[in-house]
């Protein structure tokens, strides 16, 4: 993999899985992942060999690394380790709001949730690094999806 995501994207992927926001349609080689505030839905797709993944989430589309929807799908598929306890610890986190509040300082957003929920930051960090190590070892190509990232739904 050419470019790894920020470590904090693992936490966002955990939330997506814990919240049930990931829906995999394996027969179609695609999945949908709802944003943490429910205002967007991203599409993750992969080739028949499972070596090329694409997504229209902002990180994958604009930054060229596997965004949290891709990470969540890879965890759901068993290609990346999933720490169920860690995922449950991040249930119900509105990452959209936090990332705006902390001006895209993802580490500060994770620290805020960890402190607010009195979580074991050392253990979570170790679990997140295990995911990143496994991701780095995968023979994957990450591409932007064929459609631009979605706009927020009108309220």
N, C-alpha and C positions, 0 to 999 in steps of 0.2 A: 504494500500500500504506500502510495507516494506521500500522502499528507495525513497525519493523525489529528483527530479532533482534540479540543481542550478536554482535560480530564473531567470537568464538570458536566459534560454532555452525557456521561454515564449516569449521573444522578437524575437527569431529566428523562433518560430512557427508563430507569427504574420506576419513576413516577408513572410514566405512560403505561407500563406493564401492570403496576399495582392498581392503577385506576381503571384498568380494562379498556384503555383507549386504542389498543392495537388489535386489528382484525386482519388475519392472514387468510388469503384465498390461495392456498398452495397449488391447486390445479390450474390457476391462471398465472402463477408466478408473480403475484402482486399482493400488496397489503395496503391498508389505509391506517393512518395514525392521526387521531384527533389532537389538537393542541391542548395545552393545559387549561386554557380558559374556554375551550369549546368553540372558539370563533373561526378556526381553520381546520381543514382536513388535508393531510399530505398523502401522496401516493408513493410507495416504495415498490420497485419492480426489480426482478433479477432474471438473468439468462438461464437457459436450460441446465447449464453446468453449475450454476450457482457461484460463478466467479466474477460476474459483473453486476453491480447493484447501482441503481439510479434512484433519485428522489427529487421531488420538487420542494422540499423544505429549504428554508433560506440558507442554512449553513452548507448543505450539499450543493445547492444550485449556485450560490454566489461565492462561497469560500473554497469549494472543492474538496472538502473533507466530509467524512460520514457524519451527518447530523444525528441528533438523538432518535429520529424515526428509524433510520437505518440501523443504529445500534440496538434499538428495541426489537426490531424484526430479527436481527441476527441472534439476539438472546432468545427470543421466542422459538426460533428454529433450532436452538441448541448449538449454534456455531460459536457463541460466546458464552462464558459462564454467567449464570444468573443467581445472585445471592438473594434469595427470597426474603430473608429478614431485612436486608438493606432496602430492597424495593418497597416493602411494606412500611418502612420508616418514613418514606417520602410520599405516601398516599396523600392525595388532595393538595399538593403544592401547586400554586399558580405561578409557574416559572415565567410566564409572559409578563405578569405584573412585577415580579421581583427583578427580572433582567432589565426592565425599564427603570425601576426605582434605583437600582445599583449601576445604571448606565453601562450595561453590558459587561460589568465586572462579575463574571460568572463565579469566581472564587468567593467573592463577597456574598453573593446570593446563596451559595451553598453553606457558607459559614453562618449566615443569618438563620437558615432553617435548622442547621445542626445545633446551634446554640439555643434557639427558641424551643426546640423539641428535646433538648438535653440528651443528644445522641452521642455515641462514642465516635468522635471524629477520626481517631487513629484507626479503628477497625474499618470504618467506612472507606477511608482513604486506601487501606490495604486491599479491600475488595474492588474498589474502582481501578486501582493499578493492575490488579489481576486481569480485569476486563481489557484494559489497554494493552497489556502484554500479549494477551490472546489475540486481540485485534491486529497488532503489529505482525504476528506470526501467520495470519491468514493470507492466502494468495488471492487477494481481491483487487478489483478495479472499481473505483467509485466515480460515477458520472452524474452530471446534472440530469434531471428528468426532462422529458420532452415538452412539458408545459411549465410555464413560469409559476413561481410560488403563489399560492392563493391569497386573496385579499380577505380581511376579516368580514365575517357575515354581518349584515346590518341588523341591529337590534330592533 
